[in-house]
Amino acid sequence: MEPIHVIGGGLAGTEATWQIAQAGVPVVLHEMRPERKSPAHHSEHLAELVCSNSFGAQASDRAAGLLHEELRQLGSVVIGKADYHQVPAGGALAVDRGHFSADLTSTLAQHPLIELRREEVQTIPADGIAVITTGPLTSDALSLALQDFTGQAYMSFFDAASPIIVGESINREIAFMASRYDRGEAAYLNCPLNREQYLHFWQQLCAAEQAELKDFERETAKFLKRAYRSKRWPAGGKTPCAMAR
């Protein structure tokens, strides 16, 4: 039986590889790290979380929690490892990201039907079945191949990063620990603000030092600005152009 090729070892690629192998089909997982690094990753592990360590709300009456439960019933390796490496986060499913990704890497590497190849894939395979799960950090060469294949310069991707403050600047005599939405353990530090304090915080936040955009973010931002001005933004749902204004 010819193997299926999965390109990209993030969360989606890791899960796809596992499900294919569990179905009894050989699979080759291609991951370019550490041969070629991305602008955001720090390790060579599969399914490395580069932003938040949270998978969202755990309660099954929430969209994220319902999805978690559905994935558990389907034998998801990602959610299974997330449950195992869970850390306190109130009502959310959060993980120790280092142990989480290292465990997933070891688990997939030991599966008899999975071959892990550390190499950059620069073109879409012409033969056989390929699952492309490279996400927003796709390498330049494969990005060009995908542009030729889809006819789109970019595809929409939404993300956000929380502002970072120095922990010692928080007055612990005023701030207090509490759960999120009164669910789970008290794992969140809450900073109560009145209207004047909130407006002052907002003004200081707007004037604070901003993180420098990486090269790939600058190119995407330029494209989105041009698309917004010409009213030609990427297809698929709401326009992401507001992010680049």
TORKOL-4160 file (C-alpha; in steps of 0.2 Angstrom, whole numbers, padded with zeros to 4 digits, m for minus):
245
<pt num="1" X="0000" Y="0000" Z="0000"/>
<pt num="2" X="0007" Y="0017" Z="m0005"/>
<pt num="3" X="0009" Y="0029" Z="0010"/>
<pt num="4" X="m0001" Y="0045" Z="0012"/>
<pt num="5" X="0010" Y="0060" Z="0014"/>
<pt num="6" X="0006" Y="0074" Z="0027"/>
<pt num="7" X="0016" Y="0090" Z="0025"/>
<pt num="8" X="0017" Y="0100" Z="0040"/>
<pt num="9" X="0019" Y="0094" Z="0058"/>
<pt num="10" X="0008" Y="0106" Z="0068"/>
<pt num="11" X="m0008" Y="0102" Z="0077"/>
<pt num="12" X="m0017" Y="0098" Z="0061"/>
<pt num="13" X="m0003" Y="0088" Z="0053"/>
<pt num="14" X="0000" Y="0078" Z="0069"/>
<pt num="15" X="m0018" Y="0073" Z="0071"/>
<pt num="16" X="m0020" Y="0069" Z="0053"/>
<pt num="17" X="m0005" Y="0058" Z="0053"/>
<pt num="18" X="m0011" Y="0049" Z="0069"/>
<pt num="19" X="m0028" Y="0046" Z="0062"/>
<pt num="20" X="m0022" Y="0039" Z="0045"/>
<pt num="21" X="m0010" Y="0027" Z="0054"/>
<pt num="22" X="m0023" Y="0021" Z="0066"/>
<pt num="23" X="m0034" Y="0017" Z="0051"/>
<pt num="24" X="m0020" Y="0005" Z="0046"/>
<pt num="25" X="m0013" Y="0015" Z="0032"/>
<pt num="26" X="0005" Y="0020" Z="0031"/>
<pt num="27" X="0009" Y="0038" Z="0032"/>
<pt num="28" X="0024" Y="0049" Z="0029"/>
<pt num="29" X="0024" Y="0065" Z="0040"/>
<pt num="30" X="0036" Y="0079" Z="0033"/>
<pt num="31" X="0041" Y="0092" Z="0045"/>
<pt num="32" X="0055" Y="0105" Z="0039"/>
<pt num="33" X="0061" Y="0109" Z="0057"/>
<pt num="34" X="0075" Y="0108" Z="0063"/>
<pt num="35" X="0082" Y="0107" Z="0045"/>
<pt num="36" X="0074" Y="0124" Z="0042"/>
<pt num="37" X="0067" Y="0135" Z="0056"/>
<pt num="38" X="0051" Y="0145" Z="0055"/>
<pt num="39" X="0050" Y="0163" Z="0062"/>
<pt num="40" X="0039" Y="0158" Z="0077"/>
<pt num="41" X="0044" Y="0140" Z="0082"/>
<pt num="42" X="0058" Y="0137" Z="0096"/>
<pt num="43" X="0060" Y="0118" Z="0095"/>
<pt num="44" X="0060" Y="0104" Z="0083"/>
<pt num="45" X="0045" Y="0095" Z="0092"/>
<pt num="46" X="0029" Y="0092" Z="0082"/>
<pt num="47" X="0013" Y="0101" Z="0087"/>
<pt num="48" X="0023" Y="0115" Z="0096"/>
<pt num="49" X="0011" Y="0129" Z="0102"/>
<pt num="50" X="0019" Y="0145" Z="0097"/>
<pt num="51" X="0005" Y="0157" Z="0105"/>
<pt num="52" X="m0007" Y="0152" Z="0119"/>
<pt num="53" X="m0006" Y="0136" Z="0128"/>
<pt num="54" X="m0025" Y="0135" Z="0130"/>
<pt num="55" X="m0037" Y="0125" Z="0119"/>
<pt num="56" X="m0051" Y="0135" Z="0126"/>
<pt num="57" X="m0066" Y="0132" Z="0137"/>
<pt num="58" X="m0068" Y="0114" Z="0144"/>
<pt num="59" X="m0087" Y="0114" Z="0147"/>
<pt num="60" X="m0096" Y="0105" Z="0134"/>
<pt num="61" X="m0109" Y="0118" Z="0133"/>
<pt num="62" X="m0096" Y="0129" Z="0125"/>
<pt num="63" X="m0091" Y="0127" Z="0107"/>
<pt num="64" X="m0073" Y="0123" Z="0111"/>
<pt num="65" X="m0077" Y="0111" Z="0125"/>
<pt num="66" X="m0090" Y="0102" Z="0114"/>
<pt num="67" X="m0076" Y="0100" Z="0101"/>
<pt num="68" X="m0064" Y="0093" Z="0114"/>
<pt num="69" X="m0077" Y="0080" Z="0119"/>
<pt num="70" X="m0080" Y="0075" Z="0101"/>
<pt num="71" X="m0062" Y="0073" Z="0097"/>
<pt num="72" X="m0060" Y="0062" Z="0113"/>
<pt num="73" X="m0073" Y="0051" Z="0107"/>
<pt num="74" X="m0064" Y="0050" Z="0090"/>
<pt num="75" X="m0048" Y="0045" Z="0098"/>
<pt num="76" X="m0039" Y="0061" Z="0095"/>
<pt num="77" X="m0020" Y="0060" Z="0100"/>
<pt num="78" X="m0019" Y="0079" Z="0102"/>
<pt num="79" X="m0033" Y="0080" Z="0114"/>
<pt num="80" X="m0028" Y="0064" Z="0123"/>
<pt num="81" X="m0010" Y="0072" Z="0126"/>
<pt num="82" X="m0018" Y="0089" Z="0131"/>
<pt num="83" X="m0028" Y="0080" Z="0144"/>
<pt num="84" X="m0013" Y="0071" Z="0151"/>
<pt num="85" X="m0002" Y="0087" Z="0151"/>
<pt num="86" X="m0015" Y="0098" Z="0158"/>
<pt num="87" X="m0011" Y="0113" Z="0169"/>
<pt num="88" X="m0023" Y="0123" Z="0180"/>
<pt num="89" X="m0032" Y="0136" Z="0170"/>
<pt num="90" X="m0049" Y="0139" Z="0177"/>
<pt num="91" X="m0062" Y="0133" Z="0166"/>
<pt num="92" X="m0050" Y="0131" Z="0151"/>
<pt num="93" X="m0040" Y="0116" Z="0144"/>
<pt num="94" X="m0022" Y="0122" Z="0145"/>
<pt num="95" X="m0006" Y="0112" Z="0144"/>
<pt num="96" X="0012" Y="0112" Z="0148"/>
<pt num="97" X="0017" Y="0116" Z="0131"/>
<pt num="98" X="0035" Y="0108" Z="0131"/>
<pt num="99" X="0030" Y="0091" Z="0138"/>
<pt num="100" X="0014" Y="0091" Z="0127"/>
<pt num="101" X="0024" Y="0093" Z="0111"/>
<pt num="102" X="0038" Y="0082" Z="0116"/>
<pt num="103" X="0026" Y="0068" Z="0121"/>
<pt num="104" X="0017" Y="0069" Z="0104"/>
<pt num="105" X="0033" Y="0069" Z="0094"/>
<pt num="106" X="0039" Y="0053" Z="0104"/>
<pt num="107" X="0022" Y="0045" Z="0102"/>
<pt num="108" X="0021" Y="0047" Z="0083"/>
<pt num="109" X="0039" Y="0042" Z="0080"/>
<pt num="110" X="0036" Y="0025" Z="0089"/>
<pt num="111" X="0020" Y="0021" Z="0078"/>
<pt num="112" X="0025" Y="0007" Z="0066"/>
<pt num="113" X="0015" Y="0015" Z="0052"/>
<pt num="114" X="0022" Y="0032" Z="0053"/>
<pt num="115" X="0038" Y="0038" Z="0045"/>
<pt num="116" X="0044" Y="0055" Z="0051"/>
<pt num="117" X="0055" Y="0064" Z="0038"/>
<pt num="118" X="0064" Y="0080" Z="0043"/>
<pt num="119" X="0064" Y="0089" Z="0027"/>
<pt num="120" X="0057" Y="0104" Z="0018"/>
<pt num="121" X="0044" Y="0100" Z="0005"/>
<pt num="122" X="0045" Y="0114" Z="m0009"/>
<pt num="123" X="0032" Y="0107" Z="m0021"/>
<pt num="124" X="0015" Y="0099" Z="m0020"/>
<pt num="125" X="0017" Y="0080" Z="m0024"/>
<pt num="126" X="0012" Y="0076" Z="m0041"/>
<pt num="127" X="0007" Y="0058" Z="m0037"/>
<pt num="128" X="m0002" Y="0049" Z="m0023"/>
<pt num="129" X="m0012" Y="0057" Z="m0009"/>
<pt num="130" X="m0005" Y="0072" Z="0000"/>
<pt num="131" X="m0013" Y="0081" Z="0015"/>
<pt num="132" X="m0006" Y="0099" Z="0017"/>
<pt num="133" X="m0006" Y="0106" Z="0034"/>
<pt num="134" X="0007" Y="0119" Z="0034"/>
<pt num="135" X="m0003" Y="0133" Z="0041"/>
<pt num="136" X="0002" Y="0152" Z="0041"/>
<pt num="137" X="0021" Y="0148" Z="0043"/>
<pt num="138" X="0022" Y="0139" Z="0026"/>
<pt num="139" X="0040" Y="0140" Z="0019"/>
<pt num="140" X="0042" Y="0152" Z="0004"/>
<pt num="141" X="0044" Y="0139" Z="m0009"/>
<pt num="142" X="0029" Y="0129" Z="m0005"/>
<pt num="143" X="0019" Y="0145" Z="m0003"/>
<pt num="144" X="0023" Y="0149" Z="m0021"/>
<pt num="145" X="0017" Y="0132" Z="m0026"/>
<pt num="146" X="0001" Y="0134" Z="m0016"/>
<pt num="147" X="m0002" Y="0151" Z="m0024"/>
<pt num="148" X="0000" Y="0143" Z="m0042"/>
<pt num="149" X="m0012" Y="0128" Z="m0037"/>
<pt num="150" X="m0026" Y="0139" Z="m0029"/>
<pt num="151" X="m0024" Y="0155" Z="m0039"/>
<pt num="152" X="m0024" Y="0165" Z="m0022"/>
<pt num="153" X="m0010" Y="0175" Z="m0016"/>
<pt num="154" X="m0015" Y="0173" Z="0002"/>
<pt num="155" X="m0027" Y="0164" Z="0013"/>
<pt num="156" X="m0035" Y="0171" Z="0028"/>
<pt num="157" X="m0028" Y="0167" Z="0045"/>
<pt num="158" X="m0034" Y="0176" Z="0061"/>
<pt num="159" X="m0023" Y="0177" Z="0077"/>
<pt num="160" X="m0021" Y="0189" Z="0092"/>
<pt num="161" X="m0008" Y="0191" Z="0105"/>
<pt num="162" X="m0012" Y="0198" Z="0123"/>
<pt num="163" X="m0002" Y="0213" Z="0129"/>
<pt num="164" X="0013" Y="0208" Z="0141"/>
<pt num="165" X="0016" Y="0217" Z="0157"/>
<pt num="166" X="0029" Y="0215" Z="0171"/>
<pt num="167" X="0022" Y="0204" Z="0185"/>
<pt num="168" X="0030" Y="0214" Z="0199"/>
<pt num="169" X="0020" Y="0229" Z="0193"/>
<pt num="170" X="0004" Y="0222" Z="0199"/>
<pt num="171" X="m0002" Y="0227" Z="0216"/>
<pt num="172" X="m0006" Y="0210" Z="0224"/>
<pt num="173" X="m0015" Y="0219" Z="0238"/>
<pt num="174" X="m0028" Y="0225" Z="0226"/>
<pt num="175" X="m0028" Y="0211" Z="0213"/>
<pt num="176" X="m0035" Y="0194" Z="0217"/>
<pt num="177" X="m0036" Y="0176" Z="0211"/>
<pt num="178" X="m0052" Y="0169" Z="0204"/>
<pt num="179" X="m0058" Y="0156" Z="0192"/>
<pt num="180" X="m0064" Y="0160" Z="0174"/>
<pt num="181" X="m0083" Y="0163" Z="0173"/>
<pt num="182" X="m0084" Y="0156" Z="0191"/>
<pt num="183" X="m0079" Y="0139" Z="0184"/>
<pt num="184" X="m0065" Y="0128" Z="0190"/>
<pt num="185" X="m0051" Y="0133" Z="0201"/>
<pt num="186" X="m0045" Y="0150" Z="0205"/>
<pt num="187" X="m0031" Y="0151" Z="0192"/>
<pt num="188" X="m0033" Y="0169" Z="0185"/>
<pt num="189" X="m0026" Y="0185" Z="0192"/>
<pt num="190" X="m0039" Y="0198" Z="0191"/>
<pt num="191" X="m0035" Y="0217" Z="0192"/>
<pt num="192" X="m0051" Y="0227" Z="0196"/>
<pt num="193" X="m0052" Y="0244" Z="0188"/>
<pt num="194" X="m0064" Y="0258" Z="0189"/>
<pt num="195" X="m0068" Y="0269" Z="0173"/>
<pt num="196" X="m0054" Y="0281" Z="0176"/>
<pt num="197" X="m0041" Y="0267" Z="0179"/>
<pt num="198" X="m0047" Y="0258" Z="0164"/>
<pt num="199" X="m0046" Y="0273" Z="0153"/>
<pt num="200" X="m0028" Y="0276" Z="0160"/>
<pt num="201" X="m0023" Y="0258" Z="0157"/>
<pt num="202" X="m0030" Y="0259" Z="0139"/>
<pt num="203" X="m0020" Y="0275" Z="0135"/>
<pt num="204" X="m0004" Y="0268" Z="0142"/>
<pt num="205" X="m0007" Y="0252" Z="0133"/>
<pt num="206" X="m0009" Y="0262" Z="0116"/>
<pt num="207" X="0007" Y="0271" Z="0120"/>
<pt num="208" X="0017" Y="0256" Z="0125"/>
<pt num="209" X="0032" Y="0249" Z="0116"/>
<pt num="210" X="0026" Y="0237" Z="0102"/>
<pt num="211" X="0034" Y="0221" Z="0096"/>
<pt num="212" X="0043" Y="0222" Z="0080"/>
<pt num="213" X="0035" Y="0213" Z="0065"/>
<pt num="214" X="0044" Y="0199" Z="0058"/>
<pt num="215" X="0049" Y="0199" Z="0039"/>
<pt num="216" X="0035" Y="0187" Z="0034"/>
<pt num="217" X="0022" Y="0198" Z="0044"/>
<pt num="218" X="0028" Y="0214" Z="0036"/>
<pt num="219" X="0025" Y="0206" Z="0018"/>
<pt num="220" X="0007" Y="0200" Z="0023"/>
<pt num="221" X="0003" Y="0217" Z="0031"/>
<pt num="222" X="0008" Y="0226" Z="0015"/>
<pt num="223" X="m0003" Y="0214" Z="0005"/>
<pt num="224" X="m0018" Y="0216" Z="0016"/>
<pt num="225" X="m0016" Y="0235" Z="0015"/>
<pt num="226" X="m0016" Y="0235" Z="m0004"/>
<pt num="227" X="m0031" Y="0223" Z="m0004"/>
<pt num="228" X="m0041" Y="0233" Z="0008"/>
<pt num="229" X="m0038" Y="0250" Z="m0002"/>
<pt num="230" X="m0042" Y="0241" Z="m0018"/>
<pt num="231" X="m0057" Y="0232" Z="m0010"/>
<pt num="232" X="m0049" Y="0215" Z="m0016"/>
<pt num="233" X="m0047" Y="0205" Z="0000"/>
<pt num="234" X="m0044" Y="0186" Z="0001"/>
<pt num="235" X="m0059" Y="0175" Z="m0002"/>
<pt num="236" X="m0067" Y="0166" Z="0013"/>
<pt num="237" X="m0077" Y="0175" Z="0026"/>
<pt num="238" X="m0074" Y="0191" Z="0034"/>
<pt num="239" X="m0060" Y="0202" Z="0028"/>
<pt num="240" X="m0044" Y="0202" Z="0039"/>
<pt num="241" X="m0039" Y="0218" Z="0032"/>
<pt num="242" X="m0043" Y="0228" Z="0047"/>
<pt num="243" X="m0028" Y="0219" Z="0056"/>
<pt num="244" X="m0016" Y="0228" Z="0044"/>
<pt num="245" X="m0023" Y="0246" Z="0045"/>
